[in-house]
């Protein structure tokens, strides 16, 4: 009997879950009334062609004008019997090779008037960085500080190369980094 009562309770419990649980449904709402898109009003305009811009070129070099004077009327002069011999140009040798083209002009972002001043400032920073690095005892540095020391030296060398190539912006950045690393190492 107890056993039958247990089965009855288990069955009642199992079926009671079906009666109480129901999924919630969302009531159907009417669709939204979307307003009609505004009418498109496009004005047709004719594009205006910009005026052509002439690029500045090299100034034209004019040779000094030489006025030719009409030759004076001469009496019949004897003509030379032998015409002058024209020597044929010597054939090019393999050593000459093709002629080198004119070196490309360098792109300058710094005005020519300030170029000397900027270069002096960069050299001053490089000198300061090398002076700071020369006062540091390399043997007393730990491995991280030695890496920074070597990096500062490399920045200085790269800045010198950039100065020779007239890349002043890159040289300025490298000189700043070298000076900052050297000053930080010196303060340790």
NUVEXGU-88577 format. One record per residue (C-alpha): residue number from 1; residue in three letters; x negated, y, z. Coordinates in Angstrom, 1 decimal, padded with zeros to 4 digits. Each point is the difference from the previous one (the first is absolute). Layout:
N
n = NUM&res = Ala&c1 = X&c2 = Y&c3 = Z
...
//
This chain:
188
n = 1&res = Unk&c1 = 000.0&c2 = 000.0&c3 = 000.0
n = 2&res = Unk&c1 = -002.7&c2 = 002.4&c3 = 000.8
n = 3&res = Unk&c1 = -001.7&c2 = -001.0&c3 = -003.2
n = 4&res = Unk&c1 = 003.2&c2 = 000.7&c3 = -002.0
n = 5&res = Unk&c1 = 000.4&c2 = 003.3&c3 = 001.8
n = 6&res = Unk&c1 = -003.5&c2 = 001.0&c3 = -000.9
n = 7&res = Unk&c1 = 000.7&c2 = -000.7&c3 = -003.7
n = 8&res = Unk&c1 = 003.2&c2 = 002.0&c3 = 000.2
n = 9&res = Unk&c1 = -001.9&c2 = 003.0&c3 = 001.5
n = 10&res = Unk&c1 = -002.7&c2 = -000.2&c3 = -002.6
n = 11&res = Unk&c1 = 002.5&c2 = -000.1&c3 = -002.8
n = 12&res = Unk&c1 = 001.9&c2 = 002.9&c3 = 001.5
n = 13&res = Unk&c1 = -003.1&c2 = 002.0&c3 = 000.4
n = 14&res = Unk&c1 = -001.2&c2 = -000.7&c3 = -003.6
n = 15&res = Unk&c1 = 003.3&c2 = 001.0&c3 = -001.5
n = 16&res = Unk&c1 = 000.5&c2 = 003.1&c3 = 002.1
n = 17&res = Unk&c1 = -002.9&c2 = 001.7&c3 = -001.8
n = 18&res = Unk&c1 = 001.9&c2 = -000.3&c3 = -003.3
n = 19&res = Unk&c1 = 003.0&c2 = 001.8&c3 = 001.4
n = 20&res = Unk&c1 = -001.7&c2 = 003.0&c3 = 001.6
n = 21&res = Unk&c1 = -002.8&c2 = 000.9&c3 = -002.6
n = 22&res = Unk&c1 = 001.1&c2 = 001.9&c3 = -003.0
n = 23&res = Unk&c1 = -002.1&c2 = 002.0&c3 = -002.4
n = 24&res = Unk&c1 = 000.7&c2 = 003.7&c3 = 000.0
n = 25&res = Unk&c1 = 001.0&c2 = 001.3&c3 = -003.4
n = 26&res = Unk&c1 = -000.4&c2 = 003.5&c3 = -001.3
n = 27&res = Unk&c1 = 003.2&c2 = 001.5&c3 = -001.2
n = 28&res = Unk&c1 = 000.0&c2 = 000.9&c3 = -003.6
n = 29&res = Unk&c1 = -000.3&c2 = 003.7&c3 = -000.5
n = 30&res = Unk&c1 = 001.1&c2 = 001.9&c3 = -003.1
n = 31&res = Unk&c1 = -002.8&c2 = 000.8&c3 = -002.4
n = 32&res = Unk&c1 = -001.6&c2 = 003.4&c3 = 000.4
n = 33&res = Unk&c1 = 001.0&c2 = 002.7&c3 = -002.4
n = 34&res = Unk&c1 = -003.1&c2 = 001.2&c3 = -001.7
n = 35&res = Unk&c1 = 000.2&c2 = 003.5&c3 = -001.5
n = 36&res = Unk&c1 = -000.7&c2 = 000.3&c3 = -003.7
n = 37&res = Unk&c1 = -003.6&c2 = 001.1&c3 = -000.8
n = 38&res = Unk&c1 = -000.3&c2 = 003.7&c3 = -000.9
n = 39&res = Unk&c1 = -000.1&c2 = 000.8&c3 = -003.7
n = 40&res = Unk&c1 = -003.4&c2 = 000.4&c3 = -001.4
n = 41&res = Unk&c1 = -000.7&c2 = 003.4&c3 = -001.4
n = 42&res = Unk&c1 = -003.3&c2 = 000.1&c3 = -001.9
n = 43&res = Unk&c1 = -001.2&c2 = 003.1&c3 = -001.8
n = 44&res = Unk&c1 = -002.1&c2 = -000.7&c3 = -002.9
n = 45&res = Unk&c1 = -003.0&c2 = 002.3&c3 = -000.1
n = 46&res = Unk&c1 = -002.8&c2 = 000.1&c3 = -002.5
n = 47&res = Unk&c1 = -003.4&c2 = -000.7&c3 = 001.5
n = 48&res = Unk&c1 = -002.4&c2 = 002.8&c3 = -000.2
n = 49&res = Unk&c1 = -003.4&c2 = -000.9&c3 = -001.3
n = 50&res = Unk&c1 = -002.7&c2 = 001.4&c3 = 002.2
n = 51&res = Unk&c1 = -002.5&c2 = 002.2&c3 = -001.6
n = 52&res = Unk&c1 = -003.2&c2 = -001.8&c3 = -001.0
n = 53&res = Unk&c1 = -002.8&c2 = 000.4&c3 = 002.4
n = 54&res = Unk&c1 = -003.4&c2 = 000.5&c3 = -001.4
n = 55&res = Unk&c1 = -002.7&c2 = -001.7&c3 = 002.0
n = 56&res = Unk&c1 = -003.1&c2 = 002.0&c3 = 000.7
n = 57&res = Unk&c1 = -002.9&c2 = -001.2&c3 = -002.0
n = 58&res = Unk&c1 = -003.6&c2 = 001.0&c3 = -000.3
n = 59&res = Unk&c1 = -000.5&c2 = 003.5&c3 = -001.1
n = 60&res = Unk&c1 = -001.0&c2 = 000.3&c3 = -003.6
n = 61&res = Unk&c1 = -003.6&c2 = 000.8&c3 = -000.6
n = 62&res = Unk&c1 = -000.4&c2 = 002.3&c3 = -002.9
n = 63&res = Unk&c1 = -003.4&c2 = 000.4&c3 = -001.6
n = 64&res = Unk&c1 = -001.1&c2 = 003.5&c3 = -000.5
n = 65&res = Unk&c1 = 001.2&c2 = 001.1&c3 = -003.4
n = 66&res = Unk&c1 = -002.7&c2 = 000.6&c3 = -002.6
n = 67&res = Unk&c1 = 001.0&c2 = 002.2&c3 = -002.8
n = 68&res = Unk&c1 = -001.4&c2 = -001.3&c3 = -003.2
n = 69&res = Unk&c1 = -001.3&c2 = 002.7&c3 = -002.2
n = 70&res = Unk&c1 = 000.3&c2 = -000.4&c3 = -003.7
n = 71&res = Unk&c1 = -003.3&c2 = -000.9&c3 = -001.5
n = 72&res = Unk&c1 = -001.6&c2 = 002.9&c3 = -001.9
n = 73&res = Unk&c1 = 000.0&c2 = -000.3&c3 = -003.7
n = 74&res = Unk&c1 = -003.4&c2 = -001.5&c3 = -000.9
n = 75&res = Unk&c1 = -001.7&c2 = -000.3&c3 = -003.2
n = 76&res = Unk&c1 = -000.4&c2 = -003.5&c3 = -001.3
n = 77&res = Unk&c1 = -002.4&c2 = -001.7&c3 = 002.3
n = 78&res = Unk&c1 = -001.8&c2 = -003.1&c3 = -000.9
n = 79&res = Unk&c1 = 001.8&c2 = -003.1&c3 = 001.4
n = 80&res = Unk&c1 = -002.0&c2 = -002.7&c3 = 001.7
n = 81&res = Unk&c1 = -000.6&c2 = -003.0&c3 = -002.2
n = 82&res = Unk&c1 = 000.4&c2 = -002.6&c3 = 002.7
n = 83&res = Unk&c1 = 003.1&c2 = -000.1&c3 = 002.1
n = 84&res = Unk&c1 = -000.7&c2 = -000.4&c3 = 003.7
n = 85&res = Unk&c1 = -000.1&c2 = -003.7&c3 = 001.1
n = 86&res = Unk&c1 = 002.6&c2 = -000.9&c3 = 002.6
n = 87&res = Unk&c1 = -001.1&c2 = -002.7&c3 = 002.4
n = 88&res = Unk&c1 = 002.6&c2 = -002.6&c3 = 000.7
n = 89&res = Unk&c1 = 000.8&c2 = -000.3&c3 = 003.7
n = 90&res = Unk&c1 = -001.9&c2 = -002.9&c3 = 001.7
n = 91&res = Unk&c1 = 002.3&c2 = -003.0&c3 = 000.6
n = 92&res = Unk&c1 = 001.1&c2 = -000.4&c3 = 003.6
n = 93&res = Unk&c1 = -001.9&c2 = -002.6&c3 = 002.0
n = 94&res = Unk&c1 = 001.6&c2 = -002.3&c3 = 002.5
n = 95&res = Unk&c1 = -001.7&c2 = 001.8&c3 = 002.8
n = 96&res = Unk&c1 = 002.1&c2 = 003.2&c3 = -000.6
n = 97&res = Unk&c1 = 003.3&c2 = -001.8&c3 = 000.2
n = 98&res = Unk&c1 = 003.2&c2 = 002.0&c3 = -000.2
n = 99&res = Unk&c1 = -000.3&c2 = 003.5&c3 = 001.1
n = 100&res = Unk&c1 = 001.2&c2 = 000.6&c3 = 003.5
n = 101&res = Unk&c1 = 003.2&c2 = 001.9&c3 = 000.2
n = 102&res = Unk&c1 = 000.1&c2 = 003.2&c3 = 002.0
n = 103&res = Unk&c1 = 000.3&c2 = -000.8&c3 = 003.7
n = 104&res = Unk&c1 = 003.6&c2 = 000.2&c3 = 001.2
n = 105&res = Unk&c1 = 000.8&c2 = 003.1&c3 = 001.9
n = 106&res = Unk&c1 = 000.6&c2 = -000.6&c3 = 003.7
n = 107&res = Unk&c1 = 003.4&c2 = 000.6&c3 = 001.5
n = 108&res = Unk&c1 = -000.4&c2 = 002.5&c3 = 002.8
n = 109&res = Unk&c1 = 002.6&c2 = 000.5&c3 = 002.7
n = 110&res = Unk&c1 = -002.0&c2 = 002.6&c3 = 001.7
n = 111&res = Unk&c1 = -000.5&c2 = 003.4&c3 = -001.7
n = 112&res = Unk&c1 = -003.5&c2 = 000.5&c3 = -001.2
n = 113&res = Unk&c1 = -000.4&c2 = 003.0&c3 = 002.3
n = 114&res = Unk&c1 = 000.6&c2 = -002.1&c3 = 003.1
n = 115&res = Unk&c1 = -001.8&c2 = -003.1&c3 = -001.2
n = 116&res = Unk&c1 = -003.4&c2 = 001.1&c3 = 001.5
n = 117&res = Unk&c1 = 001.7&c2 = 001.0&c3 = 003.3
n = 118&res = Unk&c1 = 001.8&c2 = -003.3&c3 = 000.3
n = 119&res = Unk&c1 = -003.2&c2 = -001.9&c3 = -000.9
n = 120&res = Unk&c1 = -001.9&c2 = 001.8&c3 = 002.8
n = 121&res = Unk&c1 = 002.7&c2 = -000.8&c3 = 002.5
n = 122&res = Unk&c1 = -000.1&c2 = -003.7&c3 = -000.9
n = 123&res = Unk&c1 = -003.8&c2 = 000.0&c3 = 000.2
n = 124&res = Unk&c1 = 000.2&c2 = 001.6&c3 = 003.4
n = 125&res = Unk&c1 = 002.4&c2 = -002.7&c3 = 001.3
n = 126&res = Unk&c1 = -002.3&c2 = -002.7&c3 = -001.4
n = 127&res = Unk&c1 = -003.0&c2 = 001.6&c3 = 001.7
n = 128&res = Unk&c1 = 001.8&c2 = 000.2&c3 = 003.3
n = 129&res = Unk&c1 = 001.1&c2 = -003.7&c3 = -000.4
n = 130&res = Unk&c1 = -003.5&c2 = -001.2&c3 = -000.7
n = 131&res = Unk&c1 = -001.4&c2 = 002.1&c3 = 002.9
n = 132&res = Unk&c1 = 002.5&c2 = -001.6&c3 = 002.3
n = 133&res = Unk&c1 = -000.8&c2 = -003.5&c3 = -001.3
n = 134&res = Unk&c1 = -003.7&c2 = 000.6&c3 = 000.4
n = 135&res = Unk&c1 = 000.5&c2 = 000.8&c3 = 003.7
n = 136&res = Unk&c1 = 001.7&c2 = -003.4&c3 = 000.6
n = 137&res = Unk&c1 = -002.0&c2 = -003.0&c3 = 001.2
n = 138&res = Unk&c1 = 001.2&c2 = -002.7&c3 = -002.4
n = 139&res = Unk&c1 = -001.4&c2 = -002.8&c3 = 002.2
n = 140&res = Unk&c1 = 002.0&c2 = 001.0&c3 = 003.0
n = 141&res = Unk&c1 = 003.3&c2 = -000.1&c3 = -001.9
n = 142&res = Unk&c1 = 002.5&c2 = -003.0&c3 = 000.3
n = 143&res = Unk&c1 = 001.2&c2 = -001.7&c3 = -003.1
n = 144&res = Unk&c1 = 003.0&c2 = 002.2&c3 = -000.6
n = 145&res = Unk&c1 = -002.0&c2 = 003.2&c3 = 000.4
n = 146&res = Unk&c1 = -002.7&c2 = -001.4&c3 = -002.4
n = 147&res = Unk&c1 = 002.8&c2 = -000.6&c3 = -002.5
n = 148&res = Unk&c1 = 001.2&c2 = 003.6&c3 = 000.4
n = 149&res = Unk&c1 = -003.6&c2 = 001.2&c3 = -000.3
n = 150&res = Unk&c1 = -000.5&c2 = -001.9&c3 = -003.3
n = 151&res = Unk&c1 = 003.3&c2 = 001.3&c3 = -001.3
n = 152&res = Unk&c1 = -000.9&c2 = 003.6&c3 = 000.8
n = 153&res = Unk&c1 = -003.3&c2 = -000.5&c3 = -001.9
n = 154&res = Unk&c1 = 001.8&c2 = -001.5&c3 = -003.0
n = 155&res = Unk&c1 = 002.5&c2 = 002.9&c3 = 000.0
n = 156&res = Unk&c1 = -002.9&c2 = 002.4&c3 = -000.1
n = 157&res = Unk&c1 = -001.6&c2 = -001.8&c3 = -002.9
n = 158&res = Unk&c1 = 003.3&c2 = -000.2&c3 = -001.9
n = 159&res = Unk&c1 = 000.5&c2 = 003.7&c3 = 000.6
n = 160&res = Unk&c1 = -003.4&c2 = 000.8&c3 = -001.5
n = 161&res = Unk&c1 = 000.9&c2 = -002.0&c3 = -003.1
n = 162&res = Unk&c1 = 003.3&c2 = 001.7&c3 = -000.3
n = 163&res = Unk&c1 = -001.8&c2 = 003.4&c3 = 000.3
n = 164&res = Unk&c1 = -002.3&c2 = -001.0&c3 = -002.9
n = 165&res = Unk&c1 = 003.1&c2 = -001.0&c3 = -002.0
n = 166&res = Unk&c1 = 001.6&c2 = 003.4&c3 = 000.9
n = 167&res = Unk&c1 = 003.0&c2 = -001.8&c3 = 001.6
n = 168&res = Unk&c1 = 000.2&c2 = 002.6&c3 = 002.8
n = 169&res = Unk&c1 = 003.4&c2 = -001.2&c3 = 001.4
n = 170&res = Unk&c1 = -001.2&c2 = -003.5&c3 = 000.5
n = 171&res = Unk&c1 = -003.4&c2 = 001.2&c3 = 001.3
n = 172&res = Unk&c1 = 001.8&c2 = 002.3&c3 = 002.5
n = 173&res = Unk&c1 = 002.1&c2 = -002.9&c3 = 001.3
n = 174&res = Unk&c1 = -003.0&c2 = -002.3&c3 = 000.4
n = 175&res = Unk&c1 = -002.1&c2 = 002.7&c3 = 001.7
n = 176&res = Unk&c1 = 002.9&c2 = 000.6&c3 = 002.5
n = 177&res = Unk&c1 = 000.2&c2 = -003.7&c3 = 000.8
n = 178&res = Unk&c1 = -003.7&c2 = -000.3&c3 = 000.4
n = 179&res = Unk&c1 = -000.2&c2 = 003.0&c3 = 002.3
n = 180&res = Unk&c1 = 002.9&c2 = -001.2&c3 = 002.1
n = 181&res = Unk&c1 = -001.4&c2 = -003.5&c3 = 000.5
n = 182&res = Unk&c1 = -003.5&c2 = 001.4&c3 = 000.8
n = 183&res = Unk&c1 = 001.5&c2 = 002.5&c3 = 002.6
n = 184&res = Unk&c1 = 002.0&c2 = -002.8&c3 = 001.6
n = 185&res = Unk&c1 = -003.0&c2 = -002.3&c3 = 000.2
n = 186&res = Unk&c1 = -002.1&c2 = 002.8&c3 = 001.5
n = 187&res = Unk&c1 = 002.5&c2 = 000.8&c3 = 002.7
n = 188&res = Unk&c1 = -000.1&c2 = -003.7&c3 = 001.3
//
